[in-house]
């Protein structure tokens, strides 16, 4: 079995590449020459130079592959609007077209819970709730939603493509594009750096362990239905509950100091005005201001997904960092 992966050097991609390689499968990773391949140059893993905007590289890399996992996307803040569309929507079309032309047996496109939109207080949403694109606040949501629409278009053409929607990711992995949840919480508290509860701490979030997302991708390959989507959301917790579990793993006191959401917004807007760039990632605003309360029953029922509890996932993450193995 050979799997073609875009975004293989991302936080989720790194875990997926390692898991497939460790199980003896052949992996072909589309990666730019500037991508950090540390820890991924493993037996059975080959790299194809290029990115998703290069149709020839995508087609060349995908030849003779039975499966495709499309992870590549722009996630940073400091890119032009044209690049957002070129990579996230048009790049996805390139991958989907190649998979269709080459007769790939199974493809999983990895989206984000952010695309589904936040939930109302007290609401628990699932795949049956319609997505309202008018509520998308940033280019990531807009362009990833467009990419998912393209995937559904190709499912209608006969391509066996499934879409998965992971929650806010954490685990023993890394990507240079933006700080991860474990870096801004677990690893800061571990070395006694200043930490705080952002906003009220009462809004609901759905953190998802990278290893669980990879399990969901692999299950979707095997058991997913063409055109179907699967929410891969771990247990829903408030920031206060997240900090309490992290503190329990580290045997430390959880933070009680709070930073109001209004102050964070002010800093974000001021930095944009002064420098043209925000010092606060937009996803932080999403996480501290909104509820993301989702149900993953469909993935559990239809493809057999079995996620960790947050306590177990963050404990495994900390154990991996303590083991001092090469950076994930």
Residue pairs with C-beta under 8 A, 6 or more apart in sequence:
1 25
1 26
1 66
1 67
2 25
2 26
2 27
2 28
2 64
2 65
2 66
2 67
3 20
3 25
3 26
3 27
3 28
3 65
3 66
3 67
3 68
3 69
4 28
4 29
4 30
4 61
4 62
4 65
4 67
4 68
4 69
4 104
5 13
5 16
5 17
5 27
5 28
5 29
5 30
5 68
5 69
5 71
6 30
6 51
6 52
6 58
6 68
6 69
6 70
6 71
6 72
6 91
6 95
7 13
7 70
7 71
7 72
7 73
7 110
8 14
8 16
8 17
8 27
8 29
8 30
8 31
8 40
8 71
9 29
9 31
9 35
9 36
9 37
9 40
9 175
10 71
10 72
10 175
10 177
11 169
11 171
11 173
11 174
11 175
11 180
11 210
11 328
12 71
12 110
12 166
12 169
12 173
12 210
12 213
12 214
13 29
13 69
13 71
14 39
14 40
14 173
14 174
14 175
14 328
15 171
15 173
15 210
15 211
15 213
15 214
15 328
16 69
16 71
16 214
16 217
17 27
17 29
17 40
17 42
17 45
18 39
18 40
18 42
19 211
19 214
19 218
20 27
20 44
21 27
21 42
21 43
21 44
21 45
24 44
25 44
26 44
26 46
27 44
27 45
27 46
28 45
28 46
28 47
28 48
28 61
28 62
28 65
29 40
29 45
29 46
29 47
29 48
30 47
30 48
30 50
30 51
30 52
30 57
30 58
30 61
30 72
31 37
31 47
31 48
31 49
31 50
31 51
32 49
32 50
32 51
33 49
36 176
37 47
38 326
38 327
39 326
39 327
39 328
41 47
48 57
48 60
48 61
49 57
50 56
50 57
50 58
50 60
50 61
51 57
51 72
51 87
51 91
52 58
52 70
52 72
52 87
52 91
52 92
52 94
52 95
53 86
53 87
53 90
53 91
53 94
54 94
55 94
55 97
55 98
58 94
58 95
58 98
59 98
59 101
59 102
62 68
62 95
62 98
62 99
62 102
62 104
63 102
65 102
65 104
66 104
66 105
66 106
67 104
67 105
67 106
67 107
67 108
67 221
68 95
68 99
68 104
68 106
68 107
68 108
69 107
69 108
69 110
69 217
69 221
70 92
70 95
70 96
70 107
70 108
70 109
70 110
71 110
72 87
72 91
72 95
73 87
73 88
73 91
73 140
73 143
73 144
73 147
74 83
74 84
74 87
74 88
74 139
74 140
74 143
75 140
75 177
75 178
76 177
76 178
77 277
77 278
77 281
77 282
78 277
81 139
84 139
84 140
84 142
84 143
85 143
85 146
87 143
88 140
88 143
88 144
88 146
88 147
89 143
89 146
89 147
89 150
92 109
92 147
92 150
92 151
93 147
93 150
96 107
96 109
96 150
96 151
96 153
96 154
96 159
96 161
97 154
99 107
99 154
99 159
99 161
100 154
100 157
100 158
100 159
104 159
104 160
105 160
106 160
106 162
106 221
106 222
106 224
107 159
107 160
107 161
107 162
108 161
108 162
108 163
108 164
108 217
108 220
108 221
108 224
109 147
109 148
109 151
109 161
109 162
109 163
109 164
110 163
110 164
110 166
110 213
110 217
111 144
111 147
111 148
111 163
111 164
111 165
111 229
112 140
112 144
112 165
112 166
113 165
113 166
113 167
113 168
113 206
113 208
113 231
113 233
113 292
113 294
114 140
114 141
114 144
114 283
114 286
115 131
115 136
115 141
115 144
115 145
115 148
115 165
116 125
116 129
116 131
116 165
116 231
116 294
117 131
117 132
117 135
117 136
117 141
118 135
118 286
118 290
118 291
118 292
119 125
119 204
119 290
119 291
119 292
119 293
119 294
120 291
121 291
123 291
123 293
124 236
124 293
124 294
124 295
125 293
125 294
125 295
126 231
126 294
126 295
126 297
126 298
127 229
127 230
127 231
127 298
131 145
133 142
133 145
136 142
136 145
137 282
137 286
138 282
140 282
140 283
148 163
148 229
151 161
151 163
152 163
152 227
154 161
155 161
155 226
155 227
156 227
158 226
159 226
160 224
160 226
161 226
161 227
162 220
162 224
162 225
162 226
162 227
162 228
162 229
162 230
163 228
163 229
163 230
164 213
164 216
164 217
164 220
164 229
164 230
164 231
164 232
164 299
165 229
165 230
165 231
165 232
165 233
165 294
166 208
166 213
166 216
166 232
166 233
167 205
167 206
167 207
167 208
167 232
167 233
167 234
167 292
167 294
168 181
168 205
168 206
168 207
168 208
168 283
168 287
168 292
169 180
169 181
169 207
169 208
169 209
169 210
169 213
170 180
170 181
170 182
170 185
170 186
170 207
170 208
170 209
170 210
170 313
170 314
170 317
171 182
171 209
171 210
171 211
171 313
171 316
171 317
171 328
172 182
172 210
172 316
172 317
172 320
172 321
172 328
173 180
173 210
173 328
174 180
174 183
174 327
174 328
178 281
178 283
179 281
181 207
182 314
182 317
185 195
185 242
185 243
185 246
186 246
186 249
186 250
186 314
186 317
186 318
187 321
188 194
188 195
189 195
189 243
189 246
189 247
189 250
189 252
189 255
190 250
190 252
190 318
190 321
195 243
195 255
195 257
196 255
196 257
196 258
196 259
197 239
197 240
197 243
197 255
197 256
197 257
197 258
197 259
198 239
198 258
198 259
198 261
198 264
198 284
198 287
198 288
199 239
199 258
199 259
199 260
199 261
199 264
199 288
199 289
200 258
200 261
201 238
201 239
201 240
201 243
201 258
202 238
202 239
202 240
203 238
203 239
203 287
203 288
203 289
203 290
203 291
203 292
204 236
204 237
204 238
204 291
204 292
204 293
205 236
205 237
205 238
205 239
205 242
205 287
205 292
206 233
206 234
206 235
206 236
206 237
206 292
206 293
206 294
207 234
207 237
207 242
207 310
207 313
208 232
208 233
208 234
208 307
209 234
209 307
209 308
209 310
209 313
209 316
209 317
211 308
211 313
211 316
212 232
212 234
212 305
212 307
212 308
212 313
213 232
215 305
215 306
215 307
216 230
216 232
216 299
216 303
216 305
216 307
219 299
219 303
219 304
219 305
220 230
220 303
222 303
223 302
223 303
223 304
224 230
224 302
224 303
225 302
228 302
230 296
230 298
230 299
230 302
230 303
230 305
231 294
231 295
231 296
231 298
231 299
232 296
232 299
232 305
232 307
233 294
233 295
233 296
234 296
234 307
234 308
234 309
234 310
234 313
235 307
235 309
235 310
236 292
236 293
236 294
237 245
237 310
239 287
239 288
240 254
242 310
243 254
243 255
244 254
245 310
245 311
245 314
246 254
246 314
247 253
247 254
248 311
249 311
249 314
249 315
249 318
250 318
261 285
261 288
261 289
264 280
264 284
264 285
264 288
265 285
267 279
267 280
268 278
268 279
268 280
268 285
271 277
271 278
271 279
271 280
272 278
286 292
296 305
296 307
299 305
300 306
307 313
308 316
320 328
